[in-house]
Amino acid sequence: MDNKSRLVVLVAAALVGVVSCDDSPTDVRAPTEVGVVRSVPVTRVEDPSEWGAELELALEAEFWDLITNSDHEAYPAWDAKVVGYQQANPDAPARLELLRTAGAVFQTSQAFGGENVDTRLVLQQLPQIIGGAARVHESLPYHLPAQVFYHNNTAMRGLMLGPAAEGVDHLAQLVTIPGSEGRAAAPFTYGMINDEVALQYAIDLNEGCDTFVCNWTSRIAPFKPIGQLLMLAELYAIAGDMDAMSATLDRADALAVQRGWPFRDRIVTLREVLPTRTYESGASHGVGVFRWPMPFYANEVNCSNCHVGGRAGTSGQSLEEQYEGHYVTTPTPDPVDLSHLTAP
């Protein structure tokens, strides 16, 4: 069995047994679970007497259930329900638009698993990824996740489709949003760039970051430090430092045991496949200045790494039990010069 087939088997095993909405629990405030999707009936969305905070919370709970279970097949039905609700209800909250924008990124993650990019899927989701980010940037000016999404999505578009200078500029702004998870999000994108300077900056941003381990280890993403460590391990592997990769995966696994993370098989897979991967420029594969293949942390199940066990409606509420070592922090590294990426 090759590495890709092994990963598919592991993912399938983790997600087996997703139940229908008829059997799912009704408590929308309960944490997400592998194998459970709490689907909101369309009739409820279409009934104005049901509109309001409780319905919106139920729609958010369904969204996180789909993310937890990496249920890309069921996602379009959720999106259609929310679009219908937005169009019919002028009081629909802007947060739903933010979730739809995140969902478009979630759907696009399927595009990078083959020999080449699934361009059709990217173009299908791009209007929401870019348009939705711009809309929540305007409608939620003081909502930090909305601002992070705007700069990161705009950066991704520029780096992948051009102009690269726009991507570099928005990525630099992402790191400087005060109090946000921008410093935690930026390494994911910097680490995709096929450039040694950008790669090392991604590692430097991630090591000792006091943002994701303190302020954004929340009830909506209780396993986020594990997701960050898996990303960091992959960056070390790309840089050729297999000792640091292995040590970082050890850190992730220890935290996975402590917190009861349900996807430990993914750590085993990374130990096997990361040292064997080779990379090339992504220009001929349709991903601009990114490298190819895209990182594992950009794959179709990555969102579930952080959000399994999350609770709808609790964004920003910290966990009672902090990530061990959260007090070890470093200053944000100075910006790096990536003008060579944008030179004609």
MIZAZA-336650 format. One record per residue: residue in one letter; x, y, z of N, C-alpha, C, O in turn. Coordinates in steps of 0.001 Angstrom, whole numbers, plus 500000, padded with zeros to 6 digits. Layout:
AXYZXYZXYZXYZ;...
! end
This chain:
M500848498805500000500000500000500000500883501244500000501760501375500853;D500659502177499038501482503369498998501033504361500065500013504168500727;N501823505433500216501540506393501293500199507066501141499481507266502121;K499850507423499891498576508106499678497413507185500011496433507615500621;S497516505902499609496445504951499903496309504739501401495203504611501924;R497476504703502103497442504516503555496730505683504231495958505479505168;L496984506901503764496337508076504345494834508022504131494060508348505031;V494418507605502924492985507511502626492313506506503548491213506752504042;V492982505355503787492422504335504667492287504860506090491272504631506747;L493318505569506568493265506101507925492134507098508092491421507086509095;V491976507972507087490907508965507156489545508288507125488645508645507885;A489402507303506237488123506603506136487787505896507446486633505887507874;A488798505304508079488564504619509345488127505591510427487282505268511262;A488705506776510406488369507773511432486962508304511284486325508685512266;L486471508328510039485193508976509786484042507994509602482918508419509334;V484290506698509737483249505714509493482109505900510489482327506225511656;G480902505688510006479762505677510904479109507017511127478447507194512150;V479257507981510222478564509258510379477065509013510341476564508398509400;V476346509484511345474934509160511446474091510196510730474561511288510409;S472843509841510484471932510760509812471380511755510805471524511601512018;C470735512796510259470194513823511142469066513281512008468805513826513081;D468382512207511565467274511668512339467730511106513681466980511123514657;D468977510602513724469481509982514945470404510884515732470870510500516805;S470683512087515220471688512931515851471112513658517060469907513902517115;P471958514007518032471483514698519227470995516101518893471380516674517874;T470155516643519745469584517969519489470310519072520238470039520250520003;D471213518727521123471925519736521903472992520385521036474070519823520839;V472686521576520516473618522229519596474798522848520324475760523289519696;R474726522882521649475839523438522422476854522371522835477893522693523412;A476558521108522544477480520030522871478685520079521936478581520602520827;P479824519544522367480997519540521486480795518642520276480024517684520330;T481476518947519205481417518111518009482048516751518302482900516611519179;E481599515754517535482104514395517691482384513795516316481709514113515337;V483390512923516258483607512142515050482444511174514907482122510437515839;G481815511176513737480697510271513480479328510873513731478325510170513610;V479252512149514076477959512774514374477827514076513588478697514944513655;V476720514203512837476391515450512155474960515830512532474016515103512223;R474806516964513197473484517441513633472922518366512554473186519569512554;S472157517799511651471686518541510489470397519301510787469455518745511352;V470365520578510402469179521419510592468211521156509430468612521285508274;P466952520791509699465995520561508612465783521819507774465738522928508307;V465654521641506476465409522777505585464112523480505962464021524705505874;T463107522712506382461818523307506738461959524323507863461227525312507914;R462887524078508746463103525020509844463708526317509332463343527401509785;V464628526204508392465262527388507819464244528211507029464334529438506982;E463288527540506415462304528223505574461145528801506380460307529503505815;D461071528533507661459961528982508508460375530233509276461190530135510194;P459837531415508931460226532655509620460037532619511137460729533331511865;S459100531788511615458891531715513057460075531058513769460219531182514985;E460913530366513013462088529709513584463331530603513554464338530294514192;W463258531698512818464450532520512613464924533145513915464132533444514810;G466223533331513997466792533985515169468003533251515688468567532393515008;A468404533597516911469676533150517471469764531639517607470817531057517344;E468664530990518017468729529543518228468938528796516913469726527852516855;L468234529217515851468430528599514550469843528854514047470484527957513500;E470318530056514229471666530397513759472728529599514496473731529202513902;L472517529357515796473442528527516551473398527086516050474433526427515959;A472201526595515726472075525235515198472778525103513851473415524086513580;L472665526123513007473369526101511728474882526112511946475621525442511225;E475338526869512934476770526881513229477218525515513746478289525035513377;A476400524883514604476757523557515111476868522553513970477775521721513957;E475946522630513014476030521733511856477308521996511068477965521060510612;F477658523267510907478887523618510195480090522952510851480892522321510162;W480231523078512172481395522505512847481356520983512830482406520341512813;D480157520394512834480070518941512684480618518500511331481328517498511244;L480295519238510284480806518907508959482323519060508906483011518244508292;I482844520106509548484290520309509582484965519167510349485953518600509882;T484434518837511514485004517771512342485070516449511579486047515709511689;N484028516161510811483944514900510087484460514990508655484324514040507884;S485052516129508298485574516331506938484551515888505902484886515223504922;D483302516265506134482196515820505274481998516812504132481079517631504155;H482868516727503139482797517623501988481553517361501140481027518276500506;E481096516139501129479935515794500305478664516470500811477831516907500016;A478515516557502131477310517150502707477387518664502803476362519318502997;Y478582519239502671478733520680502878477860521530501946477253522487502427;P477762521237500636476955522104499759475510522264500223474920523328500039;A474933521224500819473550521339501305473471522328502457472517523099502551;W474485522310503346474513523301504435474641524704503852473925525621504255;D475544524862502913475773526168502315474505526694501653474193527880501766;A473773525823500964472532526240500297471497526698501318470776527665501074;K471417526016502454470471526434503500470818527826504021469937528665504211;V472098528061504246472511529355504792472305530462503768471885531562504128;V472593530191502498472356531198501451470877531555501403470522532731501323;G470010530538501452468568530801501453468147531642502646467314532540502521;Y468727531347503802468408532100505014468885533543504896468164534467505276;Q470085533743504376470619535090504201469763535908503238469504537088503475;Q469334535281502167468549535993501157467152536344501665466597537380501299;A466586535482502505465227535711502995465173536588504234464173537265504472;N466238536582505025466236537276506310467272538394506306468469538123506396;P466832539642506205467800540753506187468558540906507497469557541624507548;D468105540246508553468782540336509845469743539177510088470277539030511187;A469962538364509075470919537262509233472285537827509619472741538786508996;P472946537265510619474190537855511128475356537669510157475406536701509399;A476277538606510198477452538536509327478320537327509656479091536876508809;R478210536796510873479014535622511237478724534447510313479621533651510035;L477491534322509833477178533235508901477984533379507613478414532385507028;E478186534624507174479011534858505985480460534467506252481138533953505362;L480933534703507458482281534293507823482411532771507786483407532241507293;L481407532072508308481435530613508260481404530107506823482107529154506488;R480598530733505975480554530318504571481909530535503892482317529741503045;T482595531602504264483909531866503681484913530814504142485713530317503350;A484861530481505435485717529402505938485361528084505264486238527275504960;G484078527875505034483645526643504384484126526537502952484415525440502474;A484214527660502265484731527636500891486200527229500878486642526504499987;V486955527698501868488355527266501999488403525766502300489211525039501723;F487540525312503198487426523889503535487159523057502278487798522024502080;Q486234523488501436485927522754500211487107522761499242487383521755498589;T487800523894499151488922524011498219490069523094498600490865522716497740;S490172522728499872491271521860500296491259520518499568492274519822499539;Q490132520154498985490061518918498209490816519015496886491125517996496269;A491113520239496452491652520453495111493115520089494982493639520035493869;F493797519835496107495254519691496065495728518264496341496910518050496609;G494831517298496279495202515930496628495628515065495457496107513949495660;G495466515553494237495814514743493075497168515101492502497985515758493147;E497388514654491271498652514956490595498748516427490234499839516995490190;N497603517040489976497549518465489657496375519095490393495518518387490921;V496334520407490428495252521120491102493935520904490357493889520950489128;D492871520669491118491533520611490538491066522053490325490425522647491193;T491397522602489159491126524015488874489633524317488915489225525390489360;R488823523378488454487382523595488460486875523851489873486069524755490096;L487350523054490826486916523210492213487397524538492787486652525210493501;V488625524919492483489152526197492973488309527354492451487918528233493219;L488026527359491139487250528448490545485820528464491071485202529524491170;Q485300527292491406483951527202491959483857527902493311482858528560493598;Q484890527766494143484860528309495495485485529699495607485269530393496601;L486254530111494604487006531366494702486129532593494942486511533448495741;P484962532724494284484144533920494556483775534075496030483765535192496547;Q483471532968496711483137533071498133484387533293498973484348534052499942;I485488532652498625486727532819499388487162534278499387487527534826500427;I487123534905498215487587536291498103486466537276498416486655538203499203;G485305537080497806484183537998498032483688537962499459483404539005500048;G483582536758500025483116536637501401484093537279502372483686537942503326;A485390537079502124486398537692502997486312539208502951486437539871503981;A486097539761501757485987541211501633484733541732502336484760542790502964;R483629540977502224482377541415502856482482541417504374482040542366505022;V483067540355504958483163540339506419484230541312506907484165541788508041;H485216541612506053486212542630506396485528543975506623485915544741507506;E484505544250505813483776545516505936482695545457507008482513546412507763;S481982544347507076480832544272507988481234543948509423480480544235510353;L482419543349509618482885542999510954484273543604511192485246542873511380;P484361544928511184485685545567511247486435545306512546487663545394512568;Y485728544988513631486392544769514908486413543285515299486795542933516415;H486001542430514371485980540992514611487302540420514104487523540343512895;L488181540017515025489541539653514638489605538477513656490375538543512698;P488820537396513856488879536315512870488487536770511468489042536281510485;A487534537701511363487139538211510048488293538941509380488512538802508176;Q489028539720510163490161540454509603491295539505509203491960539713508189;V491505538463510012492517537459509672492142536758508373492990536571507500;F490876536371508239490428535709507016490628536605505804491060536145504748;Y490316537872505958490449538788504818491888538846504322492144538665503132;H492818539094505223494207539241504791494796537904504319495554537870503349;N494454536821504991495018535536504592494447535066503251495192534586502396;N493144535199503065492538534787501796493046535635500637493309535124499549;T493180536938500881493683537820499828495136537500499514495551537545498356;A495915537174500555497301536776500340497384535501499522498189535403498596;M496556534524499862496563533252499132496235533465497660496860532868496783;R495248534321497393494891534583495993496071535199495250496400534762494147;G496707536200495833497824536854495160498995535916494937499605535925493868;L499316535103495942500460534208495818500195533076494835501114532578494185;M498930532673494731498601531566493836498286532041492421498734531441491444;L497516533118492316497026533552491010497641534864490534497482535238489372;G498352535575491436498938536852491089497974538000491340496761537794491370;P498504539219491524499936539517491589500554539076492919499961539259493982;A501745538499492843502409537992494046502695539100495047502691538863496255;A502949540332494546503242541452495444502072541716496381502266542035497554;E500857541583495859499674541778496700499602540700497772499258540978498921;G499927539468497388499922538381498357500931538597499459500617538403500633;V502144538999499101503191539242500091502781540358501037503015540270502243;D502168541410500498501774542553501323500708542160502338500807542518503512;H499695541429501898498623541037502822499123540029503847498653540022504985;L500052539192503467500602538231504409501391538945505508501324538560506675;A502131539975505134502869540761506130501904541468507086502168541553508285;Q500781541977506552499798542634507412499152541653508381498792542016509501;L499008540408507938498366539389508766499095539208510095498460539004511129;V500411539281510070501219539055511270501047540178512279501295539978513468;T500631541348511832500647542534512691499279542919513249499163543971513878;I498236542106513044496911542444513569496925542231515079497001541088515527;P496853543301515880497021543166517338495971542256517961494782542373517667;G496422541349518825495504540497519575494864539386518789494029538657519326;S495229539232517530494567538242516687495386536962516599496490536876517138;E494828535971515911495566534750515632496338534860514322496734533846513747;G496555536087513849497259536278512591498639535669512592499062535076511599;R499362535811513725500703535224513783500637533704513689501568533074513187;A499544533108514166499394531658514090498967531212512696499351530132512245;A498172532036512010497695531675510674498765531888509614498849531119508657;A499580532918509773500550533280508741501540532170508403501848531994507224;P502061531406509379503027530365509007502476529323508049503223528770507242;F501168529042508126500572528089507189500806528548505752501134527749504875;T500628529857505530500744530384504168502199530637503795502624530287502694;Y502968531243504701504395531412504418505050530065504112505911529973503236;G504643529029504830505243527714504654504914527051503333505574526085502951;M503910527545502626503566527003501313504450527572500204504576526977499133;I505060528729500471505836529415499435507114528633499143507807528189500059;N507409528474497884508581527712497454509832528595497530510402528987496512;D510242528897498770511329529840498990511914529583500368511165529461501337;E513241529497500480513892529176501750513693530267502796513538529972503981;V513697531526502364513517532631503314512116532582503920511952532713505133;A511114532393503071509734532318503552509544531108504464508856531195505481;L510150529985504102510032528767504913510623528977506300509999528608507294;Q511801529556506384512422529771507688511624530778508509511528530649509730;Y511055531777507846510231532747508563508996532074509145508577532392510258;A508408531134508387507255530393508896507626529622510156506860529597511119;I508798528994510153509258528268511333509484529231512498509079528947513625;D510119530352512233510404531323513294509124531908513881509042532142515087;L508132532143513036506854532654513524506169531651514441505546532026515434;N506290530391514105505539529362514815506183528987516151505478528751517132;E507504528930516195508181528533517425507995529582518528508330530752518348;G507457529143519667507310530038520797506209531068520659506153532017521440;C505326530899519673504270531893519458503336531945520656502804530918521078;D503135533131521202502286533264522381500823533501522021499981533649522906;T500518533537520726499141533824520329498300532559520276497284532464520966;F498704531587519470497846530418519325497834529564520583496838528889520845;V498902529570521368498923528705522539498263529338523751497948528636524711;C498048530638523733497426531307524884496034531835524536495040531433525140;N495977532719523578494733533425523316493757532652522445492555532911522490;W494250531712521657493352531053520701493299529546520877492950528823519944;T493639529073522052493347527687522406491964527724523040491833527725524264;S490936527756522203489590528063522671488666526863522540489031525836521967;R487480527011523075486511525922523038486001525653521619485408524606521363;I486224526573520717485839526317519332486944525564518584486691524973517534;A488155525586519119489288524878518509490169524315519616491301524767519790;P489666523330520374490380522873521566491695522159521284492524521999522180;F491886521727520036493115521002519704494022521808518780494887521253518104;K493818523103518759494599523928517830496109523799518031496832523754517037;P496628523737519270498080523575519408498608522332518710499740522333518224;I497805521264518651498243520061517956498331520327516458499299519932515808;G497317521000515911497362521351514500498563522207514160499184522030513112;Q498896523147515056500054524003514830501346523189514853502242523417514040;L501442522246515779502654521444515871502808520530514654503927520309514191;L501710520000514133501796519173512929502288520003511750503091519537510942;M501801521230511662502282522124510613503765522411510786504526522367509819;L504181522706512021505586523012512284506478521814511948507554521990511377;A506046520611512291506821519410511971507011519280510467508089518909510003;E505970519583509712506084519495508259507043520550507715507799520280506782;L507014521732508286507949522770507843509395522347508095510268522580507259;Y509646521727509245510996521231509514511395520166508494512539520134508039;A510445519288508134510742518245507156511069518846505799511995518394505126;I510312519863505393510581520530504120511972521158504140512683521149503135;A512353521705505301513676522320505447514791521292505550515968521649505506;G514434520018505687515430518960505755515929518643507148516892517890507294;D515298519199508189515707518951509571514807517860510156513815518154510823;M515160516611509903514314515498510318514337515283511826513364514782512391;D515429515651512485515458515541513942514436516480514577513702516093515487;A514397517718514087513412518674514605512001518227514245511082518383515048;M511816517671513045510507517144512659510044516090513645508917516144514138;S510926515119513936510563514026514832510266514533516237509309514087516870;A511085515465516727510869516010518066509551516768518145508860516708519162;T509203517472517091507950518232517073506756517292517028505746517551517683;L506849516212516270505777515223516257505647514543517623504545514184518036;D506779514366518324506714513834519686505925514776520593505114514329521405;R506162516069520453505409517064521237503921516981520916503079517013521814;A503609516876519630502208516790519213501552515529519775500408515566520228;D502279514420519741501703513161520213501485513181521721500481512666522211;A502417513770522453502246513868523905501009514684524248500249514327525148;L500814515777523528499637516608523760498370515877523313497316516029523931;A498467515086522242497316514311521772496867513307522822495669513103523021;V497830512679523498497495511737524572496873512472525747495867512028526300;Q497468513591526129496980514366527274495554514844527059494741514818527983;R495247515277525847493937515879525576492926514912524960491762515275524787;G493346513692524626492413512736524043492061513051522602490921512848522186;W493020513543521836492802513864520412492527512573519643493281511611519792;P491462512517518820491065511245518199491798510877516915491491509848516314;F492759511691516480493368511451515175494863511122515273495639511558514423;R495277510368516286496706510099516463497314509336515284498518509431515044;D496499508587514552497017507881513379497613508845512359498489508466511581;R497147510075512360497693511064511423499149511391511757499942511680510860;I499498511347513026500888511586513414501763510445512913502869510678512426;V501274509209513030502003508057512512502241508212511010503339507956510516;T501206508632510300501328508814508849502370509866508511503175509671507600;L502364510978509234503337512035508959504762511553509195505663511892508428;R504976510773510236506327510250510483506825509437509289508018509439508985;E505908508744508616506292507870507511506496508628506207507434508357505457;V505602509587505945505601510166504599506398511459504473506915511751503394;L506511512236505540507188513526505413508652513398504982509098514185504147;P509415512441505516510830512365505106511028511946503651512124512105503113;T509986511412503003510147510892501644509657511847500556509828511576499368;R509051512955500958508464513847499955509532514707499275510503515132499903;T509333514950497995510167515883497249509263516961496659508077516729496424;Y509829518128496425509031519282496026509636519962494796510817519809494485;E508782520710494119509211521493492974508387522772492933507445522936493708;S508740523668492036507954524884491859506531524521491457506302523614490656;G505590525248492030504193524981491698503678525752490506502500525645490167;A504543526536489853504085527399488767503389526607487666502348527024487158;S503960525474487304503370524684486219502165523873486673501491523252485852;H501888523873487977500741523143488512499583524085488857498550523640489358;G499750525364488593498666526305488823498592526873490215497546527381490618;V499706526800490982499674527351492337500703528464492523501137528722493646;G501089529115491451501909530318491533503248530102492202504011529215491820;V503538530938493229504838530865493900504869529814495010505877529679495703;F503775529072495184503789527978496147504586526797495602504856526712494404;R504956525887496505505630524661496068504587523594495737503420523701496112;W505042522568495027504185521429494726504941520146495060506120520044494723;P504315519167495707502909519176496121502661520121497294503579520494498025;M501407520490497448501035521323498580501228520535499875501221519305499845;P501399521210501002501643520508502267500478519621502680499336519845502279;F500784518609503489499724517805504084498788518673504907497589518407504982;Y499344519725505533498479520550506390497475521367505593496650522066506180;A497527521293504253496526521950503415495527520947502854494752521281501958;N495536519711503378494705518686502750493258518725503231492865519588504016;E492470517756502731491021517808502899490540517497504311489362517703504601;V491406517009505205490981516736506578491633517669507594491376517556508793;N492472518589507125493267519393508053492413520224509014492779520373510180;C491295520763508553490487521626509423490034520886510678489895521485511745;S489804519573510542489326518799511687490397518645512761490069518403513922;N491667518780512397492729518633513399492505519549514588492648519125515735;C492155520800514327491991521795515384490578521826515953490389522096517139;H489571521544515097488192521850515481487393520673515999486278520873516481;V487911519444515924487180518329516522486989518623518010487922519051518689;G485780518392518508485492518689519908485144520136520181484947520522521333;G485065520951519117484716522351519297483252522555519648482422521678519408;R482939523703520212481566524028520613481089525263519860481735526310519894;A479979525135519197479417526259518455479118527411519396478683527212520530;G479362528635518900478997529829519658479961530202520762479636531046521597;T481151529591520792482063529863521903483395530421521423484398530303522126;S483425531012520264484677531534519723485312532517520698484659533442521181;G486597532303520979487328533221521837487321532863523295488060533475524065;Q486509531883523728486499531492525130487617530480525370487606529390524798;S488568530836526204489740529989526403489389528730527178488445528702527968;L490177527685526929490063526475527714490558526731529135491427527573529362;E489990525990530086490463526137531460491894525614531596492697526183532335;E492210524535530884493518523908530985494392524363529823494139523999528675;Q495405525147530112496267525681529072497174524599528506497454523586529146;Y497616524849527297498616524006526649499913524051527454500408525134527765;E500463522892527791501691522852528576502818523564527829503103523248526674;G503443524510528486504492525291527852503985526572527223504733527257526525;H502719526909527461502144528114526841502856529383527301502811530412526626;Y503507529298528443504177530485528994505514530748528308506121531794528538;V505985529828527473507243530021526757506943530803525481506388530255524529;T507301532059525465506952532909524328508193533600523777509213533726524455;T508078534035522549509157534800521923508542536020521253507367535997520887;P509322537083521090508812538241520353508512537853518900509120536933518354;T507584538557518296507296538311516885508524538665516052509037539779516156;P509004537732515223510199538029514418509959539205513477508836539446513034;D511019539922513186510923541033512232510490540515510865510798539378510508;P509782541336510101509370540924508751510582540586507883511674541116508086;V510370539701506920511447539328506002511192539964504638510054540264504276;D512255540159503908512172540757502576511920539652501549512776538796501322;L510750539681500937510407538696499905510240539371498552509513538879497689;S510919540505498370510770541244497116511264540428495917510845540670494785;H512163539453496171512638538630495060511542537767494466511656537306493331;L510465537543495240509345536782494701508514537583493733507828537021492879;T508570538895493860507696539757493064508462540493491971507868541262491215;A509769540271491876510562540955490848510146540477489463509858539293489288;P510108541368488473509710540959487125510719540000486522510544539552485388;
! end
